[in-house]
Amino acid sequence: MYVSYNWLNNYVDLGDISPEELAERITKSGIEVEGIEYVGEKVNDVVVGQVLTCEQHPNADKLNLCQVDVGTETLQIICGAPNVAAGQKVVVAKPGAVLPGNFKIKKVKLRGVESNGMICSLQELGVKEKFIPQEFVDGIYVFQNDAEIGKNVTDLLNLNDAVFELDILANRADALSMIGMANEVAAILDEQVTYPDETIESNESERAEDYVSVEVAAQDLNKYYGAFIIKDVVIKPSPLWMQNALLAAGIRPINNVVDITNYVLLEYGQPLHAFDYDRFASNKVLIRRADEGEEIITLDGQTRKLTPENLVITNGMEPTALAGVMGGLDSEVTEETSTILLEAAYFDGTTVRRTVKQTGLRSESSTRFEKGVDPNRVRKAGERACHLFEKYANGNVLQGLSEYDGLDYAEKTVVIETGHVNERLGSAIKDEEIASILRRLQFEFEQDGSTFTIQVPTRRQDITIFEDMLEEVARIYGYDNLPYTLPEGDGQVGGLNREQQLRRNIKSFLEGVGLMENRTYSLTDEHNSERLCSPEIMAKSPVPVALARPMSEEHKYLRLSLLPGLLQSLTYNQARNQANIAYYEIGSIFVSTEEKITKQPEETLRAAGALTGNWVDHPWQGEVKPVDFYVVKGIVEGLFDQLKLSVQFEQTKLQDMHPGRTALIKRNDQVIGFLGQLHPLLAKRLDLKETYVFDINLDAVFADYENEPSFAEIPKYPAIARDIAFILDQDVLAGNIQARIAEIGAPLVKSVAIFDVYEGEHLEAGKKSIAYHLIYQDPEKTLKDEEVEASYQEIVKTIADEFNGYVRS
């Protein structure tokens, strides 16, 4: 909801409090102010002027030479606006004025003719388009005839207004009105509320009941219906102040009749509807359920088919409005309307909600009926509108109204006791402070010592029990004033436990290497329920767990792998021209071995990733590197290096994975996951290019992880690098050789890295060459060549004996 600061100031004296400070205090009291937007900027030397003459510029076809009366003088101004004309009252920036954007108005010559000022559009005053009447979006702004010549335009155009955007929760329907917010702000500031004038001064001797009768057939859906009659109405623009208020609230002005009903809707939170009495064509209003298949043409020109679930307003025969939602086209107010039938009613919120869902016609009115309106404000809103019709539409209001009244006006009673309040809040609020809070909230009460018996006004339908009233006391007292203490006991206040911290570290690493976190559904379809499951999970012969009442077939089974969901995300994004994607997810899978579920499935925490496209793409340097097996393997190795856990990789073949580019991830000879390339056929079915994935059992990782801080002194002595290349049989795994070299060379060999693999010319058939880079270092002394050579020869001999390998010459 949008609330105008200036409009609110009509009901509550806001004094010198700034919009920002008021917004903060409203938010702290429980209604969040999501933002503040200013209508415009305060300007000086910008006044109302009247165009006395308007002639074409002698030296320009598209410019007009105007003589403009600004009260103290007549200025010659050249204007290029297409809608400028003699007799208009317009916005004039006099010489010396400074418009938004530091645009200074000076005396200038345009095509040889002097111009002393500027006739302005609202945009030139810094007004946003949403706050500009539709007819003045293009061209200069034209005032109504009653505007005072020479008056500063800041107040007239509401330029100094601030508009609050409020997030009104469903239980606070009372705050969906200006009076509701006035009550709220008055309680916060401890000020009085000035309520609108509802007096009707008409001297008409005729009565509304002589013109119309009201009959409610669906009394369970319509507890109140009041019909006012206003004669001799003149359709014209609404006053400028009302237009400003509506624009600030996000509603475009139309004419005085429509604007008055919208204004009262926003002011009281009570929807109203105006019918053209003559086009209504009946002296009877009948409210009933619609007949099956009955039709109505609504104000938007659409024909709506109705059902008995819809409540309609009829003229005794045909529907003329959808109750609480939208009026009918046949009885709408037009320029020829002279007599109005004004509806003020209380409709069942559930019925209105069903009609809105059926038709899609959500409006300001339907929203308020759905959330609930104040019974005591229904008739008052009608009387307020009649007061405005008298004043701004020249209307004559007939005596009384025709009504049906089955409303319950009883106020709920809630009892609170000061000690109980303090016990719940941990506060030390005194009896007199609670009494003051109730007075500020305008709640009537009886006090017996520390016990308060409170009559809750009907506008606050959200207050029914002690806890509701407790919240009112707390928020007006001020949440900031409530005492706070740290929790007592053995728990760690505000810290992360071991698993939470480790999980956060893993997320940080994966994001640090370039992966983006993804969240997918824990539910999947039957086709994906067993796809891409890790081998250690499949070894348990899991049975997919089906939901008894799934939302859809696509979300019927609990997942056994994170990867299908990640691959769906890749497909979705690649279809939207996102070629280079690297996702990861940390989440649970659900494992059960029972055909008929008798207990909860076992939850296992896993980390999975899916990558496709380019891993490195630097167009300026001309460097492009697609994702491949070694990129994914490097990510997994880096993760385990950071966790200081050793793992092994073992080539394997898995369903839906590339048979030559897939490896198991093992720790202590136990499988804890896998990585590799998605099978090309599956990738094609998913409309993916070459894609690589990994899947790791984090529960197993957490079980082995030891968070023991360690320190290694920086070596003082130089390292020695040696390269060695072995000729080996093709079936010998490079990783096995690497591990054996590290084992033989310990403790002098600090690292072993593969830097080249060669097959082809100058090698025997069935052989390959693998080159390793070795780093020797002793933290206690400088190594001698003899020591390094001895270790080197031992490595050569062992590899020759155990793997039938020899050094490449």
SEKOLVEX-274775 format. One record per residue (C-alpha): x, y, z; residue in one letter. Coordinates in steps of 0.5 Angstrom, whole numbers, plus 500, padded with zeros to 3 digits. Layout:
N
XYZA/...
This chain:
809
500500500M/502507498Y/501512504V/502520502S/506524508Y/502530506N/495526506W/497523513L/499530516N/491532515N/489527520Y/495527525V/500533526D/507530524L/510536527G/518537525D/519529524I/522528517S/519522513P/525518514E/525519521E/517517521L/519511516A/524508521E/519509527R/513506523I/518500521T/520499529K/512499531S/511493526G/509495519I/515495515E/516501510V/520498504E/521505501G/520512501I/519516494E/519523493Y/514526488V/518532486G/523537489E/521544492K/522550488V/522557488N/520563483D/516557480V/508560480V/502560477V/501564471G/495565466Q/497565459V/493572456L/495571449T/499566445C/501567438E/506564433Q/513566434H/515570428P/521567426N/519559428A/513555426D/514550432K/514556437L/509560441N/510567443L/506568450C/504574454Q/503571461V/501574468D/504572474V/501576479G/506581480T/508582472E/506580465T/512576462L/513575455Q/515567454I/517563448I/514556449C/514550444G/509546448A/504543443P/498544448N/499551450V/493556449A/491563451A/487563457G/490557461Q/493557468K/500554467V/506553471V/511559470V/519559472A/521566473K/527568471P/532567477G/528560478A/533554479V/529547476L/532540478P/538538475G/541545477N/537548471F/537556471K/532560468I/535566465K/532572460K/534569453V/533571446K/530565442L/530566434R/531574435G/525575440V/526576448E/524570453S/523572460N/522565463G/519558462M/512555462I/514548465C/511541464S/511537471L/517533468Q/521539468E/519540475L/522533477G/516530478V/516522476K/511520471E/507515475K/505522479F/503526473I/496526470P/495522464Q/493528460E/499532462F/504526461V/506530454D/506537454G/506543459I/501542465Y/495546466V/491548472F/484548474Q/481555473N/480556481D/488556481A/491563484E/495567479I/502568482G/502562488K/508558489N/506551485V/510547491T/504546495D/499546489L/502540486L/504536492N/512537490L/514537497N/510530498D/514523500A/510517499V/511511503F/511504501E/508499506L/508492507D/502491510I/501484513L/495480512A/493481519N/493488519R/487490515A/486496519D/492499516A/490499509L/487506510S/489513511M/485513517I/488506519G/495509518M/493515522A/491511528N/497508528E/502514527V/498517532A/499512537A/507512535I/507519536L/502520542D/498525538E/491526537Q/487524530V/483529526T/477525523Y/474527516P/468531516D/462526514E/456531515T/451532510I/448539509E/443537504S/436540504N/432535500E/426533503S/426526498E/428520502R/433515499A/428509500E/423513496D/427511490Y/430505491V/429499496S/434494498V/433486498E/439481500V/437474498A/444471500A/445474507Q/450469509D/455473504L/452480505N/451482512K/450490510Y/448493504Y/447501504G/444505498A/445512498F/441517492I/445523490I/441528485K/443533480D/451531480V/455535475V/461530472I/467534472K/475534474P/476533481S/479538485P/487538485L/488536492W/484530491M/488528484Q/494529488N/492524493A/490519489L/496520484L/501519490A/497513492A/498510485G/491511482I/490515476R/484521477P/478520472I/473524474N/470527480N/465521482V/470516481V/475520484D/471521490I/469513491T/477512490N/479517495Y/474514500V/476507499L/483509501L/481514506E/477509510Y/479502507G/472501505Q/470500498P/464504495L/461503488H/457509484A/452506479F/448511474D/441511477Y/438512471D/442506467R/441502473F/433502471A/430499477S/428502484N/430495487K/437493489V/437485490L/443482492I/444474491R/448468488R/449468481A/445463477D/449457473E/452460466G/449467468E/453473464E/455480466I/459485462I/464488467T/467495466L/473492462D/468490457G/469483458Q/463478458T/464474464R/460467466K/458466473L/457460478T/453460484P/459461488E/459468485N/455474489L/452479484V/448486485I/442486481T/437491479N/432485481G/433482474M/440482471E/447483474P/449490475T/456488479A/460483481L/460484489A/466487491G/470486485V/468490479M/461494477G/458492470G/458496464L/451497463D/450502469S/457505469E/457513471V/458517464T/459524462E/451524462E/450522469T/446526473S/443521479T/448516483I/446510487L/452510491L/453503494E/456502501A/457494503A/460489507Y/461483503F/464476505D/471476504G/472468502T/466469496T/470475494V/477471493R/473466489R/471471484T/477474484V/481467483K/476466477Q/476472474T/483475475G/480481477L/484483483R/483490485S/484495491E/477494493S/477486493S/483486497T/480490502R/474485502F/478479502E/482482508K/476484512G/473491513V/471495519D/463494520P/463500524N/466504518R/461502512V/456507513R/461512515K/464511509A/458512505G/456519509E/463521507R/463520500A/456524500C/459530504H/464530498L/459529493F/455535495E/462539496K/465537489Y/460534485A/454539486N/450533488G/444534493N/444528497V/437525499L/435524506Q/437517509G/439511506L/436504504S/439499507E/440492510Y/443491516D/445484519G/452486522L/455484528D/458491531Y/460487538A/467489540E/471483543K/474483550T/481481552V/484481559V/491483561I/495483567E/501487568T/505482571G/503477566H/505482561V/512483564N/513476565E/512474558R/516480555L/522480561G/520487562S/518492568A/512496565I/508499570K/501500570D/500507568E/505505562E/500500560I/494505561A/498510557S/499505551I/492503551L/489510551R/494512545R/491506541L/484509542Q/482502546F/477503551E/478499558F/477498565E/483498570Q/482494576D/489495580G/494491575S/488488571T/486491564F/479489561T/480492554I/474493549Q/478492542V/475496537P/472493531T/477496526R/482491530R/479484528Q/486481529D/486482536I/482476540T/487473545I/492475550F/498474546E/495479541D/494485546M/501483549L/504485542E/500491542E/503493548V/510491546A/510495540R/508501542I/512501548Y/518500543G/522493542Y/528497543D/526498550N/525491552L/531488556P/536483553Y/540478556T/545472553L/542465553P/545461560E/547454559G/553450556D/551452549G/556456545Q/552463543V/552465536G/557460534G/557455528L/558447530N/564443527R/559440521E/556447520Q/563450520Q/566445515L/560445510R/561453510R/569452508N/567447503I/562452500K/567457500S/572453497F/567451491L/565458490E/573461490G/575456484V/569459480G/563455482L/556458483M/551455488E/545452486N/539449489R/534444486T/528440489Y/529434493S/523431489L/524428482T/520424477D/521416476E/525417470H/531421474N/530418481S/536412480E/540416475R/547418476L/547415483C/554414486S/556407486P/556406494E/549408494I/547403489M/551398493A/545398498K/540397493S/536403494P/529403493V/526410491P/521413496V/515415493A/510421496L/503419497A/500425495R/505428490P/504435487M/506433480S/509427477E/515431476E/516431484H/514424486K/520421488Y/525423494L/532424490R/538419490L/543424487S/543431486L/546431479L/539430475P/537437478G/543440477L/543438470L/536440469Q/539447471S/544447466L/539445460T/535451462Y/540456462N/544453456Q/537454452A/537461455R/544463451N/548461458Q/554457455A/559457460N/556454467I/559451473A/554449478Y/555446485Y/550444490E/550441497I/544437500G/541431502S/539425498I/534420501F/536412502V/531407503S/532399502T/524398504E/519396498E/514398503K/516404507I/516403515T/521408517K/524415515Q/529414509P/536415511E/539422509E/546423507T/549429505L/553430499R/556435495A/555435487A/557439481G/556440474A/560444469L/560445461T/563450456G/569454457N/573454464W/577459462V/575464456D/580471456H/578474449P/583479450W/589474451Q/586469446G/586464451E/580459451V/580453455K/574448455P/572444461V/575437461D/576431466F/582434469Y/579441471V/574437475V/579432478K/583438480G/577441483I/576435487V/583434489E/584442491G/578441496L/581435499F/588438499D/584444503Q/581439508L/588435509K/585429507L/588424502S/584421497V/585416491Q/582416484F/580409480E/578409473Q/571406472T/565405468K/558407470L/552408467Q/550414464D/558416464M/563416459H/566409459P/573412458G/573419462R/570417469T/573415476A/571413483L/573417489I/576413494K/578414501R/582408505N/579404500D/572406501Q/568409495V/566416497I/564418490G/565419483F/567424477L/568424470G/564426463Q/557425462L/555420457H/555423450P/548420449L/545423455L/548429454A/545430447K/538428450R/539433455L/541438450D/547439453L/554440450K/560436453E/559436461T/563434467Y/560432474V/562430481F/559427487D/562426494I/559423500N/560429505L/558425511D/564420510A/568426509V/566429516F/567423519A/574423517D/576430518Y/580432524E/581440525N/588439528E/591446527P/598444524S/605448523F/610447518A/616451519E/619455512I/625451510P/631455510K/635450505Y/634450498P/630445494A/633441488I/629439482A/629433478R/625430472D/625423470I/621420464A/619412465F/617408459I/612403461L/606399459D/600402456Q/596399462D/600402467V/596407471L/600414472A/597415479G/600408481N/607410479I/606417482Q/604414489A/610409489R/615415487I/613419493A/613413498E/620411496I/623418496G/620419503A/622423506P/627427502L/622427496V/617433498K/612433491S/611429485V/608432479A/606429472I/608434467F/608430460D/605423457V/607421450Y/605416446E/607415438G/613415434E/619412437H/616408442L/615401442E/607399440A/604398447G/608403451K/608410453K/612415456S/610419463I/615424465A/615426473Y/617432476H/621431483L/622436488I/628434494Y/628438500Q/631437507D/629442512P/635441517E/641441512K/643443505T/642436500L/648434497K/648431490D/650424492E/644424497E/639426491V/643421486E/642415491A/634416492S/634417484Y/637411483Q/633407488E/627410485I/629408478V/631401480K/624400484T/620402478I/624397474A/623391478D/615393480E/613396474F/617393468N/619400467G/625404465Y/628411464V/627414457R/634416454S/
